């Protein structure tokens, strides 16, 4: 019997920086200003990929308005 590998749906701050193409410092600032969706779990910030994609879409729409 084979175990299925669990698909991660969250990213760390470092991974978010890479995913968005911005610096770790900027991700940290966005978290402090509560401008990016995240959850604090056990002293660590986690970001859902789906929420980040929605956030990006929202920011794109705002830039066109």
Buried (B, 14 or more C-beta within 10 A) or exposed (E): EEEEEEEEEBBBBEBBBEBBEEEBEEBBEBBEEEEBBBEEEEEEBBBBBEBBEEBEEEEEEEEEE
